[in-house]
Amino acid sequence: MVGPVMRDLTDAEVRSFLERGWVFTPGLIRAEAATGMRDAAEEMLRGTDYKSVTSYVDDAFRAAHHPERTIPLAHDVVLSPVTGRNCARLLRGNPRVRMLQSTLLAKWGAADDGQHGPTPYHQDFPGHALDRSEMLTIWIALNDITPDMGSLRFCEGSHRFGALGRSFVRAGDDAFSQHPWLKDLPLSPPLTLRPGDATIHHGLTIHGAPRNTTHDPRIVLQALYVDAAALYNGARLNKRWDAAGLKLHETLDNPEFPLLPADLV
């Protein structure tokens, strides 16, 4: 494949992200790159036996971590200089970013045993052992995704209200049930995505998704990024974080959390 797999964000997309806490980015990666990953991604997802630390996550979708280690196109997307440049423009004042994790996500539909339910509304940041909330998630469609397949929706402007606590860890505790006032904020419209289209949201933006009511799986490449100066706060989250041997109040200087190239030209 000739040329960059991912494009640069437009100034309008950056402004929209900063204002609303999320942005829809049509054709963020080349369509042929997305479809080129599709079959390998589904095979990896159907073959994984990964279980989250909470069954509520497993009820919402299936995850397979580190696709960049086995799918070359995934590596080209999540660790590219263009990705680093885009993230640096969105996370203001942070010229370097680290990738916290790269994950394939499937929300199985009605044709699959173990059809997944809705994704409760939540923030990403409270689930990470970091001292700052300047983080974002890039969510890229690898197949056609319609609203009834479970595309994400966002509580617009919710990133301005700080960390609102953990949700998605107990029954019935999504962000709206914990904080009913969030319903006064606009909810983004249902989205239809083509392969290569993406959404990007801030780590403090409340987001969720309905169940997949179709017979087709929803297949996504997701990657989380954080300000490279972020410090480990000592929380014992899971085996991956424990195995990294991080030190309290030091940066995530470990191959598990790669530093992206500093191409800001």
N, C-alpha and C positions, 0 to 999 in steps of 0.2 A: 504494500500500500504506500503510495507516494504522498509526501506532505504530512502535516500534523494531523493526528487523529481527532484532536479536540480544537475547537475554535476559541478565540478570545471573546470575552463578554463585551457587549456594547456598553457605552456610558449610560444609556437609558436602563439597561438591565441592572447595572450596579446601583443606580439611584433607586430603582424599584425595590431591590433587596434591602437597602439601608432604611427605606421608609416603611415597608410593609413587613419585613422580617423573612421574606421568601420571594422567589422569582421563578417564573416559568421561562425556560430557555430552549426554544425549538432548535433542533439540529445542533445541540451542544457538541455531540460527537458525530462523526460521519455515519450515515445510516448503514453502510456496508460493514463498518466496524462493529456496530451493535448486532446486526444479524449474523456476522461472523462469529460472535461469541455465543449466540443463542443456544445452539445444540450442546456445546461443551458445558455451558452454564447449567442447563437443565439436567444433563447427565451427572454433573457434580452435585447438584441439589438432591436428586433422587437417590444418589449413592451415599449421602452423608448420614451419619447417625448422631450428629451433634445435638445436644440438648442444652437449652439455656439454663441459667441458674433459677429461673422461674418458669413454671409451666404456662403462665399467662402469655409469655412471649411465644412459646411453641404453639399455643392455640391460635395465634394470629398469623404466623407465617413460618416457613422453614428457612434456615440460614445455613450457609456454607462459607467459611472464612478463608481468607488469603487466596482468592482466585488469581491474583497477580503472580503467584508462585508457579502456577501450572498453565495459565492461559495467557500467552504472550500479548494479545490485544488488550486484556485487562491491565497488564503491567503498563502498556503504553498509555493507557488512559489515566490510571490513578496516580502514577508517579512521574508524569511528564512535566517539563518546564512550563507549558501552557497552563496546566492545572495549578501549579504553584503560583504563577502570575495571577490567575483569576482569583484564587483564594486570598492572596495578599491584597488585592483591590477591595475585597469584600470585608475582610477583617482589618479594619482601619488601624494604621499605626504598626502593623506587624509585617515587615518585609519578608520574613521567612515563616514557613508553616511546616508542621509535621503531620503525617498521616497517622491517625489514631487506629483506624482499622479499615479494612476493605472486606466487603461481604456481598455474596449473592443472596438474594431474597426471592422466595417463591410464595405466592399466595395461591394454593391449589383451589381449583374450582369444583363444580358439582360432579365432574367426571372422575374425580379422584376420591379414593378412600381417605378419610380423615380431612374432609374439606375444612379450610380454615375460616375462622370467624373474623369479626371486625378487629381492627387495630385500635385500642383505646387511645383517646387523646392524651398526649404527654409532651414533656420537654426531653431533649436528649441530654443536656448538660448534667442534671442531677445524677445520672448513672455513671459518671466518670470521676476518677480520683484526681481531680485537677484543682488548682488554686484560682483559676479564672475561667470566665464563660465565653471568651472570644473563640468560638468554634462554629463549624458549619458542617452540613451534610449535603453531599451531591447525590442525587437519586436518579439514575439513568434507565430509561425503558429499553429493554432488549427485544421486546416484541410489541405489537400493537396493544395498547392498554386503554380500555374505555372506563368510564366512571363505575359501571356495574362490575368491573373486574377488581376494583379496589385501588384506584389512583388516590394519591394523597390530597387532603384538604388541610388548610392552615387557618389558624385564628390570627387574623391580620393585626399587626401592632403589638402582639402579646410579648414580643422580645423586649419591649421597653419596661417590663414590670419585674425583671430580675428572676432569680430562681424561685419557683413556686412549689418545690418539693417533689418527692418521688410519686409517680403514679405508674400504672401498668405493672404493679407488683402485688396487688391484692384485688379481690373480686369487687367490682363496682366502685373503684376509686379513681376513675379517669379524671382529667383535669377539670372538666366541667362540673362534676359532682363535688369536687373539693372546693372549687372556686366558681360559684354560680354567676358571679359578675362578669366572667369571661364571655358569657352569652351576649353581652352588650356590644362586643367587638364584632366586626364583620367576619364572616366565614367565607373563605375563598370559594369560587365556583367549582363544580365538578370538572375535571380535566380529562381530555382525550390526548394520549401521547402516541406518537409514532416511534419506531426504533431510532434511537439516537437523541430523541427529545429528553429533557431532564427538568427536574425542579431542584432548587438549591434553597435550603432554609437554615436560619441561625439556630445555634444550640439552645436558645431560650424560646424559640417559637413553638407554640402549642400546635401539634399536628396529629392527625389520625387518618384512618381509612375504613371504609365499609368492607363487609365480607365480599368475596368473589362469588357472584351468583351465576356466572357463565360456566361453560364447559371447557374453557381454555385457561391454562395457568397464566398468572401474572409473574413475569420474570424480570428482575431488576438487578443492576449493579449499583451498589451503594458504597460510598467512601466518606469517612469523617476526618476532618482536618482541624488542627488547633494551632494557635499562636506558638511558634517554636520556643518562646521564652517561658511557656507554661511550666509550673512546678508541680511535682507529685505531692499530694496532700496526705499520703500515708494510708488511705482507705484500702482495706483488703476486699477487693471486688471479686476476683475470680482467679483461676489458676494461671491464666495468661499474664495478668499483671503481677502476680506473685513471682512467677518464674523469671520475669525480666530483671529482678534484683534491683529495683529502683530505690533510691535513697530519698528520705524525707527532705522536702524543701530544695530538691535539685531538679534539673530539667530531665526530660524523658530521653536521655542520651543512650539509646539502645536500639539495636536493629529491628526490634518489634515495632518501633515508632519512627520510621525513616523520615529524614529531613529532605524536603523537596528542593530541587535546584532553585537557585536565587536569580532566575532570569526575569528581570523586571523591565527590560528594554521595551 
